[in-house]
Amino acid sequence: MTLTAYNHIPLPSFMYGTAWKKEATTHLVQAAVAAGFRAIDTANQLIHYQEALVGEALQALAKEGIARDSLFLQTKFTPVSGQDHRTPYDASADLTTQVTQSFASSLAHLHTDYVDSYVLHGPYSRWGLGASDREVWTAMEGLYQSGKTKMIGISNVTAEQLTQLCAQAAVKPMVVQNRCYAALGWDKEVRDICRAHGIIYQGFSLLTANMAGLQTRLGMDFGSKVFFVAITVDPEQDTPATLKRYAETHGVDLAGWAFLTGTPSEIREVARQHGVVYKKRPRGDVDHTFLTSIVDTSGTLRVQYMGVRFASDEFLRDLQSLLPEGNKR
């Protein structure tokens, strides 16, 4: 399925995200394309992304006959607050220069002379938009008007900020990329604004972010009567250090949530017990079902939910129904 923004540029409905892939980025991007992905999302932010390794994958794919123009490539400008000491620009320079330098670095990393979408990784202001946001957006508008990017967009944005940007910008965003929470109505206000302006909404972190949101709703029961357990089906890539970074990124409270790995035989047995199907492809990626289960204290499987968009209210009710009578609320 292909989506089209208000400027008539098409983009695939699914993108392969490259955050936290580290040294595996190159072969995982190649594997994703082999599996059918035609859109790749990355960022010029070494804390979480290896943009240059995405570029290596693009070079390898070109040798296999998969041309650059057959792929949709999205990267991001990340402000200093989202970087460590390895900024892809002069952190003391003015913001327009930072955008220009970061974009040039991205083109070099990706071995291309244009990108399909260039996204501001997040506003500088927590509430509303300030002078820094306006300067950066104006610089990004210049890149769009020059033809070096076919789309511009913004990530991690509130409804208020997006409304303000659409009203004030010379060029409105074509894409918005936000973490999507069931507890907050699947970001309905932002999605409604996108729909009204012909902006493509890109939702990410649809599973972990929503489970993390249930931590607060469970209150005192979380970590004492209710525990979350996430088990990787790819222990080779999901090392304990990788899982720890993933948990920290999503605001997971490790007092009540365990991210587990194990030997291949242990993982196969757990997957068999819970009906999880997975298969590692020759090039390294893993196909698997998305399955969330509620297991009681005796180890009995009580409820299962398929996919990532189950209703959090129903999930919470099912959890609380298993608690002793005196603890229900």
N, C-alpha and C positions, 0 to 999 in steps of 0.2 A: 504494500500500500504506500502511496506517495501523497504527501501533504504539500500544500502551496500557500506561501505567505502572501501578504497583500501586494508585494512587489513582483509577484508572479514567478518567483524562484521556487522550484520544487525541491523537496528533501524527503528522504525515506522516513517512515514512521518509527523505526527503531534505530538507535545508534549504539555502537559499542563504546563503552566508557573505559578509559585507560588509567584511571586513578589507582594508585597503590599496586600497580603491576610490577614496578621496579625493573630489575634486570630481565624479567620474563616478558617485558612489553613487546619486544620485536616479534617473537614467535607467537604470542597470544593475539596480536593484531593480525598476523598472517592467518592464524587459525580461524579467527572471527570472520575474515573475508572469505575463507574457504567454506565456512559454514553458511554463508549467505548474506552477512552484513555488508552494506554498501555505504555506511556512514560511520565515521570515527570521531570521537570527542576526546580532546586532550587539553592541555594548558601549559603555558610557559611558567611553571611553578615547580621547582625541583623538590620541594617538600613532599608533594604527593604525586607528581607526574614525571615521566621521562619522555618529554616531547621529542628529543633527538632520536630515541629508539623507535618512536612511531615513524619518524622519517626513514630509518633503516628498513623498517617493514615495507614502507611504500616503495623504496628502491628495489627490494627483493620481489615484491609483487609485480612491479613493472617488467622485471626480467621474465616473469611467468606469463606476461601478456596482459596483465590487468593494468590498464592505463590510469594515470592520475585523474583524468577527467571523467572516469567512470565511478569515482568515489566522491562522497560528500565529506569534506574535511572541516571540522570546527575546532578552533582553539580559542584561548582566552588571554586577556590582559589581566594580570593579578596585581593589585596595589601592594605597596611595601608592607602594609600590615598583614598581608597573607603570605609573605615570603620569609625565608630565613636570610642569612648573609649572602646567599648565592643569587642575588637579583639579576635578571637578564637585561638590566639597564642601569644607568647611573642614578642611584637612589637620591643623590643630592641635586639632580637636574629638575627643571620644571616638569610638570605633569605631561604637557604636550610632547616634550622630548622623551620622557619615559615611555609613552605609548609608541612613539615612532621607533625607538630603539628596541622595545620588546617585540613589536611586529616584525621588524627586520630580522631579529634573532629567530623568531618563529619560522619565517620563510626559509632561513638557512637551515634550521633544524629539520624541516619537513621537505627540503629539496624541491620547492615549488615556487612559482612567482605569484601565486594568489591563494587565498583560502576561500572556502564557500561561506563560512560564517565566522565572525570575530565577536567575541562576547566579553563584556565587562564582568569580571568574576564576582563582583559585589560592590554596592555603593560605598562611598567613603563615610556617609552619614548613617547613623542608626535610624533616625526618623527624618523623613523628607529627604530632599536633595540639596546639597550645598554647592559652593563655588568649585570645589575639587571635582565633584561629580559632573558639573557642567563643562569644566575644562576638558576632562577626559572624554566625555561624550562628543564634544565638538571635534576633538582629534580623531575619534573613531568615525565620525561622519565624514571627515576628510578622506579617510582610507576607503570608505564606501564610495564616495563620489569619484575617487580616482580609479575605481574598478579593481582595486587590489583585494577587496573582499566583496562577495556578492550579497552578503547579509551582515547586519550588525545586531547585537542583542545584549541582554543583561541577565544576570543570574542572582539568586538570593535576594530578591527584591520584594518589597511589600506592595500591597494594593495602593496605598497612598503614594508611594514612590513611583510606581508605574503610571498612575494617573497623571502625576506631575510631569513625568518625562514625556508622555504622549502629548501633553498640552504645550510643553515648552520647546521640545526638540525640533530642529529643522527636518530631521529624519527620525521617524519613530522606530523603535526596535522592531525587527522582523521575528525575533525569537525571544522567549523568556524561558530560562531554565531554573526551576525551583525544586527543592526537596518537597515531597508531597505527603502530607500527614492525614490519615483518616480522622484523627481526633479533631482536626481543624477543618473538617469538611472538604478534604482533598484540595485545599487551596482554592476554594470556589470563587472568592472575590477576585483573585488574580486571574483565574481562568475565564471569568466573565468579561473582564476588561480585555483580555487577549481576544476573545471571540468577537467583541464589539469592534475591535480595531484590525481584525484580520491578522493577528499575531499568532505564530505557532507556539504552543505551550509544550515545553519539554519537562516531564516529570522524572525525578530520579530518587533513588533510595526508597522505593515504594514498600519494601519489606522491613528492613532494619529500623528505619526512621519511625515507622508506625508502631513497631513493637517497643521501641524506646519510649514512645509517648505514653504507653500503657503503664510504665513504671510509676509515674506520678498518680495516675488514676487508681492504682492498687493501694496506694498509701502504705500504711504500716505492714500490710500483708506481704508486700514485695520484699523478698529476701528473708522472710521469716516463715511464711506459709506457701508462698508462690515463688518458684524459681524458673528462670528462663535458661534454656540450654540450646546453644547453636553448635551444630556439628558439621565440620567441613567434609566434603567428599573429595577434596583435592589436597591431601596433606603435603604433597611435594611443594606446592606453591603457597599454601596457607600455613606458614610456619607459625609457631607461637608468637614471634615478634610481629608478624604481619597481622595476625588476629588481634593483638593488643592495640596496634595502631588503628585498626578498623573500629574497634570498640571505642577508643578515645575520640575518634572523629565524629561518631554518632551520639556522643553523650551518654554512653551506656554506664549504668551503675553496676560495677562488678561485684558489689555486695550481694546482688541477687541474680546475676547473669553470668553464666560460664560459656566461654568460647572454647570448644574442645576439638582436639585432633587425635590421631591414633595411628596404628599401623594399618596398612591396606586391608588386612584380614579382619581387624576389629571394626573398621568402618563398613566393610561389606556386610558383616553380621548385623550391625545396628540398622543399616539401610534395609536389609531383608526383613527385619522384625517390624519396621515401620512402613514398609511398602514404598520406599524411596528408590526410584530407578535412576541410575547414572551410568555414563559411559565416557571414558577418556579417549579422545580421538588421537590418532597418531602424531598430530602436530602439537599436542599438549593441552588443548582446551578440554573442558568437561561439560557435556550435556547432562542436565539433570532436571528432575521434576521439582517444583516448589511445593513443599508440604509443611504445614504447621500442625503439630499434634498436641493434645492435652493428655497427659499421663498422670494418674493419681498416685498416691504414696505407696500403693501396693505394686506399682509397676504396670497396672492395667491401662491399656489404651482406651480412652473414653470418647474423644472427639477428634476428627481431623478436618482440616481446611485445605483445599487445593488452591494453588495460585497465590498471588500477592495482594489481591484486593478484597479480602474477606472483610466483613463488617466488624469494626473494633468493638462496638457496643455488644454485639452478639457474643464475641469472643470473651469479653469481660464478664457477661452474665454467665456464660458456661463455666468460666474459671471459678466465679464466686459460688456457683451452685454446688461445687465440690468441697467447699470449705465447711467445717462444722457449723451447726445452726447458730451458735453464739457469735460467730465471726462474720455472718452475712450482713450486708448493709444495702 
